[in-house]
């Protein structure tokens, strides 16, 4: 068992059994990609304009 898998088991063990382990395999990558896209959108499209130093 890898380091990441161990901590994923610790985190997801507290979730009720309404979500089975197969569903987590689909939700986790979607969540990761959505966070990545959202952060890229904020960095490039909504970036604050900087003032020039005098």
Buried (B, 14 or more C-beta within 10 A) or exposed (E): EEEEEEEBEEEEEEEEEEEEEEEBEEEEEEEEEEEEEEEEEEEEEEEEEEEEEE
